[in-house]
Amino acid sequence: MGCCDTPGLKPVEQALQEMLNSVSNQQAVINVDTPQALGTILANDVTSPVNVPAFDNSAMDGYAFRAADLAEKTTLTLVGTAFAGTPFEGNIPQGGCIRIMTGAPVPSSLDTVEMQENVTANGDRISFNHGIKVGQHIRRLGEDIQLGQAVLNQGKRLTPRDIPLIASLGIATLAVYHPLSVAIFSTGDELKPVGTPLAHGQIYDSNRYSLHAVLQNFNVNIIDYGIIPDDLDALRKVFNQANNEADVVITSGGVSVGEADYTKTVLDELGEIGFWKLAIKPGKPFAFGKLSHSVFFGLPGNPVSALVTLVQLAIPTMRAMAGETPAVPARFQAISQTAFKKSPGRTDFQRGIYHVNAQGQIEVASTGAQGSGVFSSMSASNCFIILEQERGAVAAGETVTIEPYDHLLQ
């Protein structure tokens, strides 16, 4: 047990499950235009109103024909051309073929397409130089998506991969959940905004920049109250305002031992505290509670601790509040290239750099100093190295669990 570990702290997994069990999606359903839907969460399944493709069409620039016409010969007669958007409408006699472009409708009387590279054209005489497979190079009606098929499910957060899919179905508006409103502020007399000179003992407030960066990627409405001094009345006023204006209130600082009095006093007045301090490193002084109209997350003041607890604890809970279908973070086993100091007692989220070696194995190394105030360890990393609560020190060559950063931290 390390000097900073405390027996009996709530495990991270238990705390997260308790938070998830205590919240639900209360967001209103709104309609948004498809181009503006990126990052929103579907309130209904998206069901296709069309077949995709809507008709049989050519997958190649080439020639369309009846495969049976090549049973006893290798040359057909060209009778016309089909373009994407301009189908061939004429009669195609036995032994005839048409020039066809990619995406052009294949006439119903034809059943096969050959790419232009495999034919020889001599005027209207088209010779086929390779063996033919009946039905080749034709994209069939509905082979991608069928009419009435559910293509995206309720609770899906829409990505850049989803928007063109929805557009291909001709859907102009979507029913989505209204984004969460999240109030943020930092507490502490020592904090100063960036761009201002520092007096002795003062530091810049970087944590709100972490919150802004992650929450912008998370697609919420951010209400920033700035820096609140260590004053009970000022803290009570901003908590009341945030509680009335936001679905979620996130503070940074003021939750460590010796600093918690004001925040805890206000929370006791306005709501209830679920828990205070967890078996996590960095980030032990993490607080969770409920106000009369909102949910509260109290992040530690140290910058790495604040970001780790935001991503590992607050964000998954906010996903549930926003109506998003839960997702298990992608985690992999990796070979540690460096040793890691650790004492049993807390789940440790160290910062690392992983890569795949020439043998296809995942390897990971520490970014260096892992103190909760060393934010360069976050900036230089591309994954969390997750060391289990009861695990001790890790030697180089041991297997560890890594969690590559997702879009919130990329």
Summary of the structure (lengths in Angstrom):
residues: 410
radius of gyration: 30.1
end to end distance: 33.7
largest distance: 94.5
contacts: 1306
relative contact order: 0.14
helix: 21%
strand: 33%
